[in-house]
């Protein structure tokens, strides 16, 4: 059983304290070779110098991050691991969750198969969206982001002989991001978090469905003061590689590779696993076939 605790701080070059962290990590292995590990990290209120993408520094609430992982004996024919991450921001500034697992199977010495699904949920009240201007005054736009992400990683390794082997890797990846509660910064360093920004009321913000953008009318005179594109977004991607390796002579190797990729996107931000997977594999694939060989010259 191992346990350690850390405390660290960051300053900028003017000597201003930006953030403080304290965390505890533990790692343990039982007599049956199962393992249990995790960590807890406390982040204090901190000053972000990059949140506004070149704008003024913004004081961010702190939070608590923690994760826990359990794995079985990896030397067995069948093994698995499971884990979870939780992030809880102060003042309900964020709530992040991730879940993952892995199943490893070795039905024979020459073959191994692994299956690793993962799922994540992100809720962040202070997600940067865009920088625009009204007159000569910059406007830094935020929103609350609700994002869901799912992925599955599959691996297969098979050794036919000492000279000939096959490896496969494939991963579909799907993510949907929806933005609500749009706001702009007011006093980024105010003592009270709610005074650092202002949420646009219904009468000041409107959505244009034709060009999928938002218009802001801060003085409510009926004329938009500025606009920005809707950040809602869906991203879908599939990546796979199939590699055959043949050592046709000692030290000389031939590789046959087939790589396939599919990438698609949409602007609605809604996450629907079944629909997104169907549309992902409806995308025209990009295939690459590669032959690589080497020859060993003995001197």
C-alpha positions as MATLAB code, in Angstrom:
seq = 'XXXXXXXXXXXXXXXXXXXXXXXXXXXXXXXXXXXXXXXXXXXXXXXXXXXXXXXXXXXXXXXXXXXXXXXXXXXXXXXXXXXXXXXXXXXXXXXXXXXXXXXXXXXXXXXXXXXXXXXXXXXXXXXXXXXXXXXXXXXXXXXXXXXXXXXXXXXXXXXXXXXXXXXXXXXXXXXXXXXXXXXXXXXXXXXXXXXXXXXXXXXXXXXXXXXXXXXXXXXXXXXXXXXXXXXXXXXXXXXXXXXXXXXXXXXXXXXXXXXXXXXXXXXXXXXXXXXXXXXXXXXXXXXXXXXXXXXXXXX';
ca = [
       0.000    0.000    0.000;
       1.384    3.384   -1.051;
       0.092    6.770    0.073;
       1.372   10.257   -0.675;
       0.123   13.785   -0.188;
       1.154   16.832   -2.202;
       0.681   20.566   -1.901;
       1.686   23.004   -4.611;
       1.072   26.562   -5.807;
       1.428   28.605   -8.995;
       2.466   32.251   -9.344;
       2.821   34.463  -12.386;
       5.992   36.425  -13.148;
       4.767   39.446  -11.183;
       4.591   37.306   -8.041;
       0.796   37.077   -7.902;
      -0.527   33.801   -6.517;
      -2.684   32.119   -9.172;
      -3.753   28.829   -7.601;
      -3.183   26.301   -4.839;
      -3.648   22.532   -4.910;
      -3.598   19.749   -2.354;
      -4.038   16.101   -3.209;
      -3.710   12.569   -1.872;
      -2.901    9.511   -3.989;
      -3.055    5.880   -2.939;
      -2.169    2.624   -4.655;
      -2.693   -0.840   -3.205;
      -2.317   -4.443   -4.321;
      -3.976   -7.370   -2.548;
      -2.664  -10.917   -2.145;
      -4.819  -12.079   -5.084;
      -3.068   -9.397   -7.204;
      -6.148   -7.231   -7.536;
      -5.338   -3.526   -7.398;
      -7.169   -0.530   -5.968;
      -5.984    3.045   -6.534;
      -7.332    6.555   -6.620;
      -6.750   10.167   -5.693;
      -8.462   13.195   -4.219;
      -7.503   16.716   -5.285;
      -8.718   19.973   -3.775;
      -8.339   23.017   -6.037;
      -8.643   26.378   -4.315;
     -10.166   29.487   -5.857;
      -7.802   30.311   -8.689;
      -6.999   32.955  -11.276;
      -7.127   31.809  -14.899;
      -4.987   33.800  -17.317;
      -6.141   31.913  -20.436;
      -9.887   31.414  -19.901;
     -10.754   34.578  -21.860;
      -8.363   33.714  -24.709;
      -6.198   36.823  -24.434;
      -8.594   38.876  -22.293;
      -8.160   39.808  -18.617;
      -7.571   37.214  -15.915;
     -10.725   35.617  -14.512;
     -11.170   34.394  -10.947;
     -12.492   30.843  -10.995;
     -14.199   28.961   -8.152;
     -12.324   26.023   -6.693;
     -13.473   22.432   -6.642;
     -12.862   18.836   -5.675;
     -11.694   16.147   -8.126;
     -11.517   12.452   -7.291;
     -11.185    9.116   -9.052;
     -11.173    5.451   -8.118;
      -9.906    2.449  -10.124;
     -10.189   -1.286   -9.517;
      -8.396   -3.946  -11.580;
      -8.136   -7.712  -11.323;
      -5.074   -9.929  -11.763;
      -3.722   -9.005  -15.188;
      -1.846  -12.306  -15.532;
      -5.092  -14.296  -15.789;
      -6.719  -15.405  -19.038;
      -9.590  -13.004  -18.316;
      -9.108   -9.716  -16.451;
     -10.989   -6.473  -16.163;
     -10.732   -2.993  -14.715;
     -13.327   -0.374  -13.885;
     -13.003    3.257  -12.866;
     -14.840    6.480  -12.186;
     -13.955   10.175  -12.019;
     -16.018   12.850  -10.284;
     -15.406   16.607  -10.393;
     -17.436   18.938   -8.180;
     -16.963   22.681   -8.555;
     -17.641   25.159   -5.763;
     -20.810   27.249   -6.181;
     -22.032   24.616   -8.687;
     -19.546   25.986  -11.226;
     -18.994   22.544  -12.758;
     -19.913   18.885  -12.414;
     -17.863   16.410  -14.426;
     -18.224   12.635  -14.483;
     -16.377    9.897  -16.348;
     -16.937    6.151  -16.324;
     -14.680    3.573  -17.929;
     -13.977   -0.137  -17.914;
     -11.756   -2.603  -19.689;
     -12.062   -6.306  -20.438;
      -8.962   -8.257  -21.475;
      -9.198  -11.824  -22.778;
      -6.382  -14.198  -23.720;
      -8.093  -17.361  -24.981;
      -4.687  -18.741  -26.002;
      -1.066  -17.717  -25.633;
      -0.960  -16.417  -29.200;
      -4.078  -14.262  -28.984;
      -5.316  -11.326  -26.896;
      -8.497   -9.250  -27.178;
      -9.438   -6.091  -25.259;
     -12.639   -4.085  -25.097;
     -12.624   -0.644  -23.426;
     -15.806    1.472  -23.375;
     -15.926    4.926  -21.794;
     -18.583    7.547  -21.108;
     -18.248   11.132  -19.900;
     -20.595   13.936  -18.823;
     -19.443   17.539  -18.536;
     -21.501   20.385  -17.046;
     -19.579   23.656  -16.850;
     -21.250   26.974  -16.044;
     -18.250   29.053  -17.210;
     -17.397   27.742  -20.667;
     -15.810   30.277  -23.019;
     -17.747   30.779  -26.265;
     -16.531   33.815  -28.191;
     -15.027   37.292  -28.077;
     -16.800   40.105  -29.896;
     -17.170   43.878  -29.604;
     -19.817   46.523  -29.141;
     -18.199   49.704  -30.425;
     -14.614   49.495  -29.200;
     -15.536   47.604  -26.053;
     -14.762   43.872  -26.084;
     -17.383   41.386  -24.977;
     -16.279   38.004  -23.639;
     -19.123   35.527  -24.006;
     -19.632   32.514  -21.734;
     -22.273   29.840  -21.507;
     -23.134   26.718  -19.616;
     -21.997   23.654  -21.529;
     -23.649   20.255  -21.259;
     -21.503   17.710  -23.045;
     -21.764   13.936  -23.354;
     -19.048   11.776  -24.864;
     -18.904    8.036  -25.550;
     -16.152    5.900  -27.012;
     -15.307    2.226  -27.426;
     -11.772    0.974  -28.040;
     -11.246   -2.541  -29.426;
      -7.877   -4.277  -29.836;
      -6.961   -7.669  -31.241;
      -3.485   -9.213  -31.375;
      -2.780  -12.613  -32.890;
       0.572  -14.262  -33.472;
       0.416  -16.958  -36.123;
       4.112  -17.810  -35.838;
       7.203  -16.111  -34.462;
       7.559  -14.433  -37.864;
       3.927  -13.587  -38.674;
       1.494  -11.539  -36.562;
      -1.684   -9.468  -36.927;
      -2.809   -6.431  -34.924;
      -6.102   -4.526  -35.091;
      -7.208   -1.297  -33.392;
     -10.609    0.384  -33.764;
     -12.373    3.190  -31.911;
     -15.678    4.956  -32.595;
     -15.922    8.310  -30.756;
     -19.094   10.376  -30.344;
     -19.610   13.691  -28.561;
     -22.450   16.229  -28.329;
     -22.169   19.713  -26.792;
     -25.137   21.927  -25.962;
     -24.794   25.539  -24.724;
     -27.321   27.425  -22.579;
     -27.446   30.367  -20.117;
     -25.304   32.692  -22.229;
     -23.537   35.408  -20.272;
     -20.843   38.048  -20.591;
     -18.089   39.074  -18.210;
     -18.594   42.199  -16.114;
     -15.949   42.239  -13.379;
     -13.689   39.172  -13.825;
     -11.973   39.661  -10.440;
     -15.022   40.525   -8.284;
     -15.060   38.979   -4.805;
     -18.474   37.395   -5.387;
     -18.623   34.950   -8.280;
     -22.080   36.080   -9.480;
     -20.719   39.633   -9.898;
     -18.066   38.482  -12.384;
     -20.593   37.964  -15.169;
     -24.115   38.835  -16.256;
     -26.566   36.315  -17.735;
     -28.436   37.647  -20.770;
     -32.171   37.882  -19.997;
     -34.726   36.689  -22.554;
     -35.323   40.206  -23.914;
     -31.646   40.734  -24.800;
     -30.789   37.488  -26.593;
     -32.423   35.929  -29.635;
     -31.596   32.955  -31.833;
     -31.560   33.185  -35.621;
     -32.367   29.720  -36.973;
     -31.481   30.639  -40.579;
     -27.762   31.189  -39.954;
     -27.745   29.462  -36.520;
     -26.451   32.485  -34.643;
     -27.330   34.557  -31.586;
     -27.995   38.302  -31.527;
     -27.512   40.413  -28.404;
     -29.414   43.654  -27.847;
     -27.971   44.983  -24.580;
     -29.833   48.328  -24.630;
     -33.106   46.678  -25.824;
     -33.606   49.292  -28.556;
     -34.601   46.671  -31.103;
     -31.214   46.678  -32.884;
     -28.621   43.986  -32.284;
     -25.414   45.282  -30.718;
     -23.407   42.206  -31.717;
     -23.760   38.611  -32.892;
     -21.980   35.308  -32.475;
     -22.418   31.874  -33.994;
     -24.153   29.114  -32.096;
     -21.482   26.912  -30.506;
     -23.692   23.780  -30.331;
     -21.766   20.950  -31.901;
     -21.742   17.205  -32.535;
     -18.547   15.396  -33.392;
     -18.324   11.799  -34.615;
     -15.168    9.925  -35.542;
     -14.027    6.388  -36.226;
     -10.398    5.346  -36.470;
      -9.084    1.858  -37.203;
      -5.795    0.216  -38.158;
      -5.076   -3.322  -39.318;
      -1.402   -4.315  -39.436;
       0.100   -7.587  -40.692;
       3.770   -8.016  -39.805;
       5.913  -10.671  -41.503;
       9.574  -11.154  -40.731;
      10.375  -12.933  -44.002;
      14.096  -13.134  -43.152;
      15.881  -12.653  -39.818;
      15.999   -8.882  -39.293;
      14.007   -8.163  -42.489;
      10.324   -7.234  -42.098;
       7.299   -6.586  -44.295;
       4.295   -4.592  -43.038;
       0.876   -4.527  -44.696;
      -1.339   -1.767  -43.242;
      -4.977   -0.820  -43.773;
      -6.112    2.362  -42.031;
      -9.689    3.633  -42.155;
     -11.115    6.907  -40.842;
     -14.581    8.409  -40.744;
     -15.287   11.912  -39.460;
     -18.636   13.700  -39.310;
     -20.195   16.631  -37.497;
     -23.511   18.399  -36.947;
     -24.620   21.670  -35.377;
     -27.505   20.591  -33.151;
     -25.531   19.569  -30.031;
     -27.957   16.779  -29.097;
     -26.432   13.467  -27.998;
     -28.182   10.346  -29.265;
     -25.889    7.302  -29.194;
     -27.903    5.150  -31.609;
     -28.506    7.947  -34.100;
     -24.953    9.267  -33.894;
     -23.456    5.805  -34.424;
     -25.715    5.214  -37.422;
     -24.751    8.541  -38.978;
     -21.068    7.958  -38.195;
     -20.951    4.729  -40.175;
     -22.941    6.374  -42.940;
     -20.035    8.769  -43.556;
     -17.861    8.048  -46.595;
     -14.702    6.377  -45.213;
     -11.153    7.472  -45.939;
      -8.999    4.394  -46.560;
      -5.224    4.227  -46.656;
      -3.311    1.116  -47.749;
       0.375    1.025  -46.956;
       3.206   -1.402  -47.686;
       6.470   -1.027  -45.826;
       9.443   -3.356  -45.901;
      12.963   -3.419  -44.622;
      15.925   -5.591  -45.474;
      18.794   -6.407  -43.172;
      22.223   -6.231  -44.817;
      24.723   -8.270  -42.857;
      28.225   -6.809  -42.981;
];
